[in-house]
Amino acid sequence: MAFKEWAVVVDALLRGEQAVILRKGGLREGRGGFHIEHPEFLLFPTLFHQQRESVLPAAQARYDELAPRFPPPETLRLEGFARVVAWRRLESLAAAARLRGQHVWRDEVIAERFDWGREKEIHALAVRAFRLEAPVDLPMSEAYGGCKSWIELEEEVSLAGARPALEEGAFVPKLEQFQKALEAAS
């Protein structure tokens, strides 16, 4: 299984710059909204929406570095996977704001995601990211399209030889920061 996320966010995860994913859920998630269907998933980078304008200036600069190297639209390039180590459904925008500094999204984007739809909530996932031994290029399939979080890939991708984006000693403080921020929101 793969999880769709903005390419600039996938890059931040695989570089160890963030260990948080904030998700409202795609238009095609169904009545139940977003759920953590899989505790481990490949990171499926997307170019949907206005991601450059929706991230902080440092991430915008990184996006500008990445954009010329994006694969062509008919190619899906997978470079890593993530393992969910903690998660919370946040039912207030103030709770989501406590994660400021732990991700590359601008405050306005978090507020828009929080307010979109009937349910006023957002899901916060702490993930441990791993870089694949080598990037894997797959043909882009029509089935992968649309605004949905979870994608069942048509081909298996080996995780053998993957390396953590952050070693344990660097990851644990990020996880603790995530947990402390959300404990304060309780």
N, C-alpha and C positions, 0 to 999 in steps of 0.2 A: 504494500500500500504506500501511497505517496500523499503528501500534504501540500496543497498549493499555498504559496506565500510569495510576496513581492521579492524579486531578485535581490534588491538592495538589503532586505531583511535577511534573506538566506545568506548573503555574503557576510553580514554582521555576525550571524550565528556561527558560521564556519570559521570566521577570523577570531572568535572568542570575545568579540566586543559586546555581545549581549547574550543572555541566556533566557530571555523572556519572549513569548509569543502572546499577543493579545488578539483575540478572535471574537467577532460578533457572530459570524456564520454567513455563508453565501445565500444567495437568493433561492438556490435549489436545495437547501438543507431540509426542507419539509417542515411540517407543523411543529415538530419537537425542537427545531432549531439546532444549533451546534452541539455536538457531543464528542467527547474524546473516545472515538471508536477504536483507536489503536494506540497502545502505549509506546510503540516504536514505529517510525515511518521515515521513508525517504523524503527529502526536501525537494519539492517541485517548484523551481523558481518561475515566476510569471512576470510579465510586463504589463499586466492589466492595470487600468485606472491611471491616475495621475501620481504615480509614486514619487517622482522626483520632488514635486512641490509639497508633498505630504510628509517629508522627513526633515530632520534637523540639518542645518548647513553642512556639517561635517559629512553626513550621509549623502547629501546632495553632491558634494565634491567626489565622494567615492562612486556614486552613480555615474557621474561624468567620466570617470576612469573606466568603469565597467562597460558602459553602453557600446563603445566601439567593438568590444569583444563578445557581445551576445551572439549566440548561435543563430542561424537563420530560422525563420518561423516554422519551417518544416522539421526542425530538430529540437528535441528535448534533451538538455544536458543536465545530468544529475551528478552532483559533486559530494553529496553528503546525506546523512540521516540524523535523526534526533530521537532521543528517548525522553519521555515525559517523566519527571521526577517529583513534581508537585503541581497542583492546579487548584484554582478557586474560581467560582462564579462570583463576580463583583456586581453588587446590586446598587452601587452608588458611584457617581462620577468622582467623588472625593476619594473613594477607595482606589480607583484606577489612577488618579493623580499621584497617589503615594508611590507609584512605580516610576515616576519621572526620574530620568537619569539612568534607568536600567534598559532603555530601548531607544530606537532612533526615530520613532514617530513624533510628530508635532502634537502639542496639546489639543489643537483644534480638530485634528483627525481622530483622536481618541474620543473627544466629545461627540463628534458626528457619528462614530461607530456606536457609541453608547446609546445615543438617542434614536438611532435608526430602528424602525420596526415597532411592533407592539411592546415587546419586552425591553425594559430599560435595564440592560445588563451587558456585561462583557465578560469573556472568559480569559483568565490569565494563566498561562502555562509556563512553568519553569522547565526548561529542557536542557539536556546535555547533548551537544552537537558533536558529530564525528565526521571527519573528512574521509571519503572513499580513497582507497589506494590509488586509483586513477579515475578521472572523470569518465562517465558512461554516456554516450550519445545514443539516443533512441529515436526512431521516427515519431514525429508528433501525430497523434491520432485525433480524429474528430471527437471521439468519445471523451477525450481529456478536456474538451472545451466547456465553457459555461462557468457561472459563478457558483462553484461548489468547493468545499474544503478537501474532501477525500477523493482520491483517484485510484482506481484499481488499474495498475499497469498491465499492459499486454505481455510484457516480458519480465522474467526474473532478473534481479540485480543482486550480485554478490556483495555482501558486506565484509567479506574476509579481508583482513589487512587494514581495515579502517582505523584511523587514529583519532583520539579525542581532540577537539578544537582547543580545549583547555585541559591541562593536567589536573589531577584531583586537587592539589593544593591551591590552584587558581580558581577552580570551579566552586569549591565549597563556600568561599566567602560570597560569591555571587548568589548562590542558593540561599545562604543565610540572610543576605540583604533582601531578597525577594520575600522570604518568610517573615522577617521582622516588619517589613513594610505592610504586609497584609494582616499581621497580628494586630497592628495599630488600627487597622480598618475594622476590626471585629467589634 
